[in-house]
Amino acid sequence: MTIENIQQDIVAEFSMYEDWMDKYSYLIELGNDLQDMDSKQKNDQHLIKGCQSRVWLVPEFKDGKIYFEGESDAVIVKGLVALLLRVVSGRTPEEIMKSDLHFVDDIGLKQHLSPTRSNGLVAMIKQIKLYAVAYNRISS
């Protein structure tokens, strides 16, 4: 399944909910399903700057692909992390670098998040792309 296919699936899932309270509940559910990170990984090295909540992203480069673990101390943000990881984890650096993560706009997340959460989402995406650039240089 491609990054685009996964994004289309996410958009379809969120379109089943008409009310934004239901969408938030679904987002929280996704976050609750996210596997807890090892507390040793929750350090300043993996902390995303620019998020109001604390968010950690840990990349692992294996067999030419980047696998991410992530977590947040805020329930809605943890759901955002779960969505992002679903789309990008297990992809090559090049796939991530070329991807347009449009599902965020397509499901209306940006316009329904507080400005600080929206900025945090942008910071997470930026960090994921930076990891992709770094690992692309290593693998080239």
N, C-alpha and C positions, 0 to 999 in steps of 0.2 A: 504494500500500500504506500502510495506517495504522500508527501507532505500535503499536497493539494487535496488528495482524497480524504485524509484525516480531517483537514479543515472543513471540508464539505460535510463530513459526518457530524462534526461539532455544531455547525450551523443548523443542520437538520434536527439535532437533539434539542438545541435551545429553542427552535421554532415551535416545538411541541407545547411550550409554555407561553401563554399570552401575558400573564401578569409578571411584573418584575420581582415581586416577592417570591414567586415560585422559581424564577430563574436564580435568584440569590440562594434559595434553599438547595437547588440542584448544585450550585457552585460550592456550597458548604459541604454537601454530600461528597462531591468529588475530592475536596480537600481532606475530608475524614478518611477516605479510602487510600490516600497517599501514604506510602510506607514511611514510618518515622526514621529520621536520620540518626546515625550514631552521634552521640553528644560531642565526641571528639572532633567531628566535622563542622560543628557549629562554632566556628571561630572567625576572627576578623578577616582572615584570608579569603573566606568563602562568603562573607557578608556582602550583600548588594548595597552599594551606596546610592542614595537618592530615594530610598523607600522609607515611608513613615514607620511602617512595621519592620520588624527584623525578618529578613529573607536571606536564606543561604542557598547557594547553588554550587554543587560540586561536580565538576566534569571528570570523566575517565575516558581516555582515548585508548581504544582497543580494536585491533583488526581493522583500522582505517575508519572507524566510526566513533562518534562521541556519545557517551552515555551519561546522562545527568541524574543526579539525585537532588532533591530540593525540599525545602520546608520553610514555613513561616510561623510566627507566633500569633498571627491573626487568621481567623477562620476563613474569611472571604478571600484574603490574599493567598492562603494555602490552596484554595480552589483554583485561583489563577495560576499558581505554580503548577498544579496538577495538569491543567489544560496545556500550558506551554510545554511541559515535559512530554506529554502525550504526542505533541506535534513534532518536537525536535530530537528527542532522545533516540539514539540508535541510528542516527543519520550521519552521512559523511560531512566533513567540514564544508565542502563545496555545495552540497544540497542546502545546508543551513544558510550559508552566505547568500545564495541565490534566492532564497525563499522570501516571499512577501507574506508576512503573517497577518493576512487580511481578516481572518476569522474574528479578531478582536473588534474590528469595526462592523463586520457583517452581523454579529449578534447584538450589537449595540452596547458592548461593554464600556467603551470609553465614555460615552455620553451618560452612562448610569453609574459611573464610579465617581467618588469624590475626587477633586483635583489632586490631592496628595496620593491617592491610590492609583490614579491614572498615571501620574508621574512615576510612581514605583513600577508600574507595569512596563512603561517605556524603558526604565532603567534595567529591568530584568531582560527584556528583549535585546537591548544594547549589549549587555554583558554576555548573553548567549552568542550573539554575532561576533563579539570580540574573541571569545573562546574558539569559535569556528575559524576565524582568521589566523589565530595563533597556531592551532593544530593543523591548518592547511599548510602553513609554512614549514612545520615540522615534517609533514608527510610528503612534501614536494621534493 
